[in-house]
Every structure is written in structure tokens, then in C-alpha cells.
């Protein structure tokens, strides 16, 4: 495995940083796997790459089911509660922050800005962006609660979780 990184002298945004990073790829490389730094998943990268190769697009975005973070109350108009659904899976998918990209995507990336709000909509309009719907465990680590859950998930097998924070 070959890893590359770039240092930003000034903030470029995720799209600008990605564009600069992709410039380090050796010529002839077919694709790069890109991920946001705050996610944890055990999605097989082999499956994701295989899907990208079949789609033949410029980018493939891993999607995860949207799980409601709260319990849902099923109530009638008259006020009677009929049921509770604890953290249901909603009928939507979220960008999981894991991508396979062809190097040619650099032409679509901004020098500064966010690829998710500029590049991806443009690629979608040109039919060059594809989805890989994953049911693999996925967690965005954005809060202390998320960090504790990540520690629990990453604890060695057979050992109780060990939250870093109370």
C-alpha cells in the first residue's frame, strides 16, 4: 500500500485538499480510495472497488442507511399513541465519506471549496457519479458520544468496551 499526504499552507476546503492530494498519484494509476478522516467502517474495499470498476464512472460514493438518532412515536391525529420505534432505519441513504475516484476527477475538483457541494452535483448531472449502497457498520465520529461508541466498537474482541471519556 502506498500512502500520500499533503500539507495545506492555508485552508483549501475538502475539495481543494483532495485535488492537491490527487496530484501526487503516479501516472497510469486507475483509481484512488479516498475517505473522510472521521469515519469508521468495516466495509470491504474490494467490493467497493469492484463496483466502481463495473460502473466506469469518475467516482463511486459509499452510502449508508440513514438511522434516526432518536426513538419515533407513532401517534394518531386524535393524540392516541400507537407505537414506539427505537432508532428506526429511515428510507434514505447518507454519504458515508468513502469514495473510489478515477484520477480524471481532478478536472472537476475546486481549487478551494467542498467537493460534496460542487464536484459531486456536477458529476451526478453528467451521469459520472455512482452509488455503492453498503449495509456494513458505519460511524461518523463527530461527538463525545460517537467517540465512546467508536472505542466500544474498536475494543479488542472478547473485551468490554473502554470509553476514553466518561
trRosetta pair geometry for C-beta under 8 A, 3 or more apart (Angstrom, degrees):
i j d omega theta_ij theta_ji phi_ij phi_ji
4 21 6.4 141 106 -164 108 83
4 24 4.4 172 -180 108 150 140
4 25 7.3 -137 14 -73 158 56
5 21 7.2 -29 -136 -120 33 105
6 17 6.9 -178 73 -160 116 76
6 20 4.9 -140 104 124 170 112
6 21 5.2 -137 5 -84 118 69
6 24 6.8 -168 -59 -30 105 133
8 11 6.1 66 139 -102 143 30
8 12 5.3 -137 -129 -3 128 101
8 16 7.9 83 -117 111 126 108
8 17 5.9 -59 -64 -101 127 101
8 20 7.5 138 -89 51 83 159
12 15 7.7 -122 136 77 91 57
12 16 2.8 -131 160 106 103 127
12 17 4.8 147 71 -52 116 67
12 19 7.7 -122 153 45 137 102
12 20 6.5 82 67 -10 175 129
12 111 7.1 -97 -156 154 105 54
12 112 5.3 -120 -159 -110 60 68
13 16 4.7 86 54 13 82 105
13 17 6.8 -155 86 -6 38 90
13 110 6.9 -6 78 87 135 121
13 112 5.3 99 13 -177 116 58
13 113 4.5 161 86 41 164 1
13 114 5.2 -104 176 -57 119 58
14 17 5.9 -58 -144 40 28 109
14 18 6.1 31 156 -21 64 109
14 36 7.9 -20 -137 -108 136 91
14 114 5.2 42 44 -126 102 69
14 115 5.9 -98 108 14 96 91
14 116 7.1 16 81 -3 139 97
15 18 5.6 -55 -145 36 29 113
15 19 6.4 33 154 -22 64 104
15 109 5.0 -178 -180 -163 90 86
15 110 4.5 56 114 42 135 92
15 112 7.6 77 76 153 97 16
15 113 4.9 -18 50 90 130 70
15 114 5.2 128 -16 -169 107 10
15 115 3.5 147 -98 -47 93 73
15 116 7.7 -141 -60 2 101 56
15 118 6.1 -4 -79 48 169 120
15 119 5.9 161 -128 -12 124 121
16 19 5.6 -50 -148 32 32 113
16 20 6.5 28 155 -15 64 104
16 109 7.3 155 -86 154 31 103
16 110 5.9 -54 -64 101 77 81
16 111 5.4 33 -118 151 102 33
16 112 4.5 8 -62 -100 144 36
16 113 6.2 104 -34 29 97 51
17 20 5.8 -55 -150 38 32 109
17 21 6.2 33 152 -20 66 109
18 21 5.6 -55 -145 38 31 113
18 22 6.2 31 158 -19 66 106
18 34 6.5 43 -135 -150 112 149
18 109 5.9 -136 90 -140 102 144
18 115 5.7 -25 41 -31 149 143
19 22 6.0 -55 -147 36 27 109
19 23 6.9 37 150 -31 59 100
19 106 5.6 109 -141 -143 78 78
19 109 3.8 -179 -76 110 105 136
19 110 7.1 -137 -27 73 142 35
19 111 6.6 -93 74 -106 157 39
20 23 5.7 -48 -160 18 35 118
20 24 7.9 36 147 -21 59 96
21 24 6.1 -53 -171 20 43 111
21 34 8.0 120 99 -116 138 112
22 25 5.7 -23 -168 -7 55 117
22 32 6.4 -158 -116 25 87 157
22 101 7.3 -71 -103 106 132 134
22 103 6.1 158 -180 -135 111 70
22 105 7.2 -118 -132 73 169 94
22 106 5.0 -158 102 -80 135 106
22 109 7.4 140 27 3 139 158
23 106 6.9 108 -69 -129 71 143
25 29 4.9 -103 170 43 114 147
25 32 5.9 -104 -92 -65 139 129
25 103 5.6 -138 80 -103 148 119
26 29 5.5 107 68 -35 74 111
29 32 6.8 47 138 -59 132 85
29 103 6.1 104 79 -44 93 129
30 102 7.0 -56 168 -123 55 79
30 103 8.0 -154 171 -5 11 99
31 49 6.9 154 89 -137 148 93
31 52 6.3 102 -132 125 159 143
31 53 7.9 -104 -22 -71 149 79
31 100 5.3 12 175 179 133 94
31 101 6.3 150 -157 77 79 35
31 102 5.6 -51 -99 -90 76 51
31 103 7.6 -140 -103 -26 28 71
32 100 7.4 166 81 -154 37 53
32 101 5.4 -22 59 63 86 89
32 103 6.9 86 -11 -73 108 72
33 45 6.0 -2 -117 -152 155 125
33 48 7.5 86 -120 100 111 130
33 49 7.2 -59 -75 -75 110 101
33 98 7.5 -10 -173 -172 92 85
33 99 7.3 159 -158 86 48 51
33 100 5.7 -27 -100 -100 66 71
34 98 7.6 161 88 -157 53 41
34 99 4.5 -14 63 64 98 102
34 100 7.6 166 19 -92 77 21
34 101 5.7 13 0 3 123 120
35 39 6.5 -121 179 55 104 112
35 97 6.1 69 -164 135 64 84
35 98 4.8 -2 -108 -109 92 71
35 99 7.2 -178 -77 23 46 68
36 39 5.2 74 74 -3 100 110
36 97 3.3 -49 11 -175 121 128
36 98 7.5 -90 16 -59 78 52
36 140 8.0 -1 96 -124 138 95
38 97 7.5 -41 61 148 75 171
38 140 5.9 42 120 -164 99 73
38 141 5.0 -136 -177 58 81 81
38 142 6.4 72 158 -72 138 67
39 96 6.5 119 -162 169 157 73
39 97 4.7 157 -19 73 147 131
39 98 6.9 -119 90 -46 146 92
39 138 6.7 -14 -172 -167 111 86
39 139 6.8 157 -156 83 62 48
39 140 5.3 -33 -99 -101 82 61
39 141 7.0 -176 -93 6 26 81
40 137 7.9 -24 116 123 87 97
40 138 7.3 159 85 -153 55 41
40 139 4.7 -7 56 58 98 98
40 141 6.5 62 -11 -34 104 111
40 150 5.5 138 -6 -128 153 103
40 153 6.6 133 123 93 145 142
40 154 7.2 -94 -150 -58 150 111
41 62 7.6 159 103 136 174 152
41 64 7.8 -137 -105 -76 130 131
41 96 6.6 47 -61 172 151 128
41 98 6.5 -82 40 -35 146 145
41 134 7.4 41 -169 128 139 151
41 136 5.5 79 -176 113 100 119
41 137 6.4 175 -139 94 59 60
41 138 4.5 1 -98 -105 105 74
41 139 7.4 176 -68 22 62 61
42 136 5.5 -146 72 -176 66 118
42 137 5.8 33 23 52 99 98
43 47 7.2 -109 174 60 83 116
43 48 6.3 63 142 -44 117 122
43 62 6.2 96 131 -147 174 147
43 96 7.7 84 -21 130 151 156
43 98 6.6 166 59 75 142 167
43 134 5.0 -22 -111 -152 128 150
43 136 3.9 179 -80 46 71 158
43 138 7.2 20 -35 -77 111 100
44 47 4.2 77 86 4 110 105
44 48 6.9 176 98 -7 61 84
44 136 7.4 -177 -1 -76 65 145
45 48 5.3 -55 -149 40 42 115
45 49 6.0 43 153 -20 72 105
46 49 5.9 -54 -145 38 28 109
46 50 6.3 32 154 -22 63 107
47 50 5.7 -54 -147 35 30 114
47 51 6.5 31 154 -19 64 104
47 132 7.7 139 126 -172 90 132
48 51 5.9 -54 -152 34 30 111
48 52 6.5 31 150 -19 64 106
48 60 6.7 166 -179 108 82 128
48 62 6.0 -36 -119 -77 127 110
48 98 6.9 -68 -132 132 162 117
48 100 5.7 161 142 -32 99 122
48 132 5.4 113 -127 130 75 171
48 134 7.7 -16 -81 -74 101 125
49 52 5.5 -54 -149 35 34 114
49 53 6.4 35 153 -20 66 104
49 100 5.6 153 -101 -109 57 150
50 53 5.8 -54 -151 35 31 112
50 54 6.6 29 152 -17 64 105
51 54 5.7 -57 -151 37 33 110
51 55 6.3 30 154 -19 68 108
51 60 5.9 145 106 -164 100 156
51 100 7.9 145 73 29 85 142
51 130 7.3 -163 146 125 100 131
51 132 4.7 118 95 -104 159 115
52 55 5.8 -56 -145 36 30 110
52 57 7.3 -98 -153 50 69 85
52 59 7.9 -49 -131 -170 112 26
52 60 3.9 -127 -94 2 89 141
52 100 3.9 -82 -65 91 159 141
52 130 7.1 163 -113 67 57 129
52 132 7.5 -48 -53 -52 75 131
53 56 7.3 24 177 -66 33 62
55 60 5.9 137 37 -84 149 113
55 130 4.0 -55 -154 -41 159 170
57 60 6.4 125 61 -62 116 75
57 102 7.6 -161 112 -5 46 120
57 123 7.4 90 175 175 114 116
57 127 7.7 -125 -114 144 109 56
57 128 4.8 142 -159 -175 91 50
57 129 6.0 155 169 -82 144 14
57 130 4.6 167 12 -14 149 106
58 101 6.8 8 154 -153 68 73
58 102 5.0 -98 -144 41 53 111
58 104 5.9 -102 -126 84 103 98
58 105 4.7 132 167 -81 110 89
58 108 7.0 79 142 9 158 143
58 123 5.7 -120 60 -134 123 127
58 128 4.4 27 8 161 105 113
58 129 6.9 -37 58 -75 90 60
59 99 5.7 -17 -166 -169 105 117
59 100 7.0 160 -153 83 54 51
59 101 4.7 -6 -105 -106 89 79
59 102 7.1 -117 -62 16 54 75
59 105 5.6 68 -53 -97 106 144
59 119 8.0 70 -2 138 155 115
59 120 7.4 -89 82 -106 146 78
59 123 6.1 19 33 163 111 169
59 128 7.3 63 24 133 75 83
59 129 5.4 -8 68 -120 95 76
59 130 7.3 -177 97 31 50 71
60 99 6.6 152 77 -157 53 63
60 100 4.6 5 49 51 104 98
60 101 7.9 -150 26 -69 62 46
60 129 7.8 156 -93 -166 32 53
60 130 4.6 -26 -110 75 78 100
60 131 7.3 162 -161 -94 72 6
60 132 5.3 53 165 -25 111 111
61 95 5.8 -49 177 -132 128 89
61 96 7.6 145 166 35 78 77
61 98 7.8 122 -162 77 49 53
61 99 5.6 -21 -102 -103 58 88
61 120 7.2 46 -61 -130 143 125
61 129 6.7 18 -9 -179 112 99
61 130 7.2 174 20 87 72 46
61 131 5.8 -32 67 -109 89 58
61 132 6.9 -175 85 23 37 80
62 95 7.9 92 77 -165 57 51
62 96 4.3 -61 107 57 97 123
62 97 7.6 -43 64 55 103 35
62 98 4.0 3 26 70 136 100
62 99 7.0 -130 3 -72 83 40
62 132 5.0 -37 -103 74 58 105
62 134 5.3 5 -167 -9 99 132
63 93 4.0 27 171 166 127 126
63 94 6.6 147 -157 68 75 33
63 95 6.6 -48 -105 -98 70 34
63 96 6.0 166 -128 -13 14 100
63 131 5.2 4 -14 -163 128 105
63 132 6.6 166 15 74 78 47
63 133 5.0 -31 69 -104 110 58
63 134 6.5 159 70 18 50 78
64 93 6.7 148 70 -160 27 77
64 94 5.6 -27 63 60 82 89
64 96 4.3 99 -17 -82 104 113
64 134 5.8 -36 -89 71 67 95
64 136 7.8 -83 -107 63 100 69
64 138 4.2 -100 -104 50 153 156
65 89 4.9 -6 155 -155 135 113
65 90 7.5 157 172 52 85 59
65 92 7.8 114 -160 83 56 47
65 93 6.2 -55 -101 -107 37 67
65 94 7.7 23 121 15 12 86
65 135 7.0 29 -14 -114 114 67
66 89 7.2 120 77 -164 50 62
66 90 4.5 -41 93 57 104 108
66 92 4.3 2 16 80 139 92
66 93 6.4 -148 -22 -101 90 14
66 94 5.1 108 -81 -30 87 102
67 87 5.7 25 170 171 103 95
67 88 7.3 -167 -150 104 66 28
67 89 5.4 -41 -99 -100 74 61
67 90 7.1 172 -106 5 19 82
68 71 8.0 128 111 -88 119 9
68 72 6.1 47 96 -49 164 107
68 87 5.6 -165 78 -145 76 47
68 88 5.5 25 24 54 118 68
68 89 7.8 -152 3 -89 78 13
68 90 5.6 99 -46 -42 91 109
69 87 6.7 -10 -149 -119 16 97
70 87 6.9 163 78 -84 10 68
71 84 5.6 4 173 -176 122 101
71 85 6.6 162 -163 83 69 44
71 86 4.6 -31 -106 -110 96 56
71 87 6.5 -45 -79 -32 53 57
72 84 7.2 152 78 -161 50 51
72 85 4.4 -9 56 60 102 100
72 86 8.0 -147 21 -70 68 16
72 88 5.6 -37 10 9 130 118
73 81 6.0 -56 -174 -133 105 110
73 83 7.8 163 -159 88 45 48
73 84 5.9 -21 -105 -106 61 73
74 81 7.0 105 78 -164 57 65
74 82 4.7 -65 108 67 104 97
74 83 4.2 13 42 55 127 87
74 84 7.2 -141 14 -69 84 26
74 85 6.8 71 -32 -13 105 100
75 79 6.6 -25 -179 -155 115 27
75 80 6.8 161 -157 83 71 37
75 81 5.0 -39 -99 -99 84 62
75 82 6.8 169 -102 9 27 82
76 79 6.8 -28 75 38 81 24
76 80 4.6 11 33 55 119 88
76 81 7.9 -139 9 -72 76 18
76 82 6.3 89 -36 -33 91 112
81 84 7.6 18 173 -55 119 81
85 88 4.4 8 145 -48 125 120
93 131 7.2 77 110 -164 155 137
93 133 6.2 -84 -117 -117 148 96
95 116 6.5 139 118 -134 173 124
96 134 6.6 -29 -17 44 163 127
96 138 5.3 -71 -138 -152 119 150
97 140 7.2 106 4 -100 140 101
101 105 4.7 -66 -172 14 111 150
102 105 5.7 126 69 -24 68 92
103 106 6.2 -11 172 -12 63 110
104 107 6.2 -23 177 10 65 110
105 108 5.5 -61 -168 41 60 110
105 109 6.3 66 137 -37 82 101
105 119 7.0 65 -179 -175 100 135
105 123 7.6 -10 -129 -84 98 139
106 109 5.6 -51 -146 21 38 116
108 119 4.7 104 133 -138 103 95
108 122 5.9 -172 -158 89 115 132
108 123 6.2 63 177 -61 166 98
109 115 5.7 -30 -125 -98 87 108
109 119 5.4 -6 -96 -80 53 141
110 113 3.7 -4 89 48 157 115
110 114 7.6 16 36 35 133 26
110 115 7.1 -157 19 -78 90 61
110 118 5.2 40 -34 84 121 161
110 119 7.0 -128 -14 -46 80 97
113 117 7.4 -108 168 68 102 102
113 118 5.4 48 128 -13 133 145
114 117 4.7 48 88 24 113 102
114 118 6.3 134 79 2 59 96
115 118 6.3 -76 -127 56 28 88
115 119 4.1 -23 -155 30 76 128
115 120 6.2 87 147 -26 74 89
116 119 7.5 -6 -47 51 18 88
116 120 5.3 2 -140 9 40 136
117 120 7.5 24 -33 41 13 101
117 121 7.0 2 -175 -7 33 118
118 121 6.9 -83 -166 36 12 100
118 122 6.7 1 156 -11 56 116
119 122 5.8 -68 -153 39 29 110
119 123 6.1 24 158 -17 69 109
120 123 5.7 -55 -142 39 32 109
120 124 6.2 37 157 -24 65 105
120 129 5.9 97 -154 -123 69 157
121 124 5.5 -52 -146 33 33 115
121 125 6.5 34 156 -20 65 103
122 125 5.9 -54 -153 34 31 111
122 126 6.6 13 154 -3 64 111
123 126 5.8 -68 -148 48 33 101
123 128 4.4 -96 -162 78 85 96
123 129 3.8 100 117 -45 111 108
124 127 7.7 33 -177 -75 31 29
124 128 7.8 -98 -60 51 20 63
124 129 4.6 -50 -73 47 62 131
126 129 8.0 89 61 -7 78 86
134 138 7.0 100 100 -47 121 130
137 153 7.2 179 150 -146 144 136
139 146 6.4 159 171 -158 106 95
139 149 6.1 -158 -145 112 147 119
139 150 5.9 -175 110 -83 144 84
139 153 6.7 179 -1 2 151 162
140 146 6.6 -51 99 -145 56 148
141 146 4.5 168 -135 134 49 118
141 147 5.7 81 -162 -80 106 60
141 150 5.1 4 -96 -46 122 146
142 146 5.4 78 39 11 56 159
143 146 4.6 105 51 4 71 100
143 147 7.1 -126 101 -5 42 86
144 147 5.4 -49 -148 33 36 116
144 148 6.5 37 152 -18 65 101
144 165 5.5 -77 -162 84 107 152
145 148 5.9 -53 -152 35 31 111
145 149 6.5 30 150 -17 64 106
146 149 5.6 -55 -148 38 34 112
146 150 6.2 37 151 -22 67 104
147 150 5.6 -50 -147 34 32 114
147 151 6.5 35 152 -20 63 102
147 163 7.9 90 113 -153 81 82
147 164 6.3 -65 146 44 113 117
147 165 6.4 49 96 17 126 120
148 151 5.7 -50 -150 33 33 113
148 152 6.6 35 151 -19 63 103
148 161 7.8 75 173 153 74 132
148 163 4.1 3 -137 -127 94 112
148 164 7.1 -136 -93 34 62 71
148 165 6.2 -96 -70 57 98 87
149 152 5.6 -53 -151 35 34 113
149 153 6.3 32 152 -17 67 107
150 153 5.7 -55 -144 39 32 110
150 154 5.9 13 162 -5 67 115
151 154 6.1 -66 -137 48 25 99
151 155 6.5 50 155 -53 62 90
151 161 5.9 101 114 -174 83 96
151 162 5.8 -104 162 77 116 60
151 163 5.2 133 75 -111 143 39
151 164 5.4 -173 -76 -17 150 85
152 155 5.9 -31 -154 -7 29 116
152 161 3.1 -14 -118 -121 75 144
152 162 7.8 164 -87 26 51 38
152 163 6.9 -4 -52 -68 88 77
153 161 7.7 26 -18 -110 33 115
155 159 5.1 -129 159 89 108 100
155 160 6.8 -58 156 113 162 27
155 161 4.7 -151 -20 -111 146 48
155 162 5.6 131 -105 9 117 85
156 159 4.6 53 70 16 86 127
159 162 7.4 -19 139 -29 115 107
163 166 7.2 113 112 -101 128 18
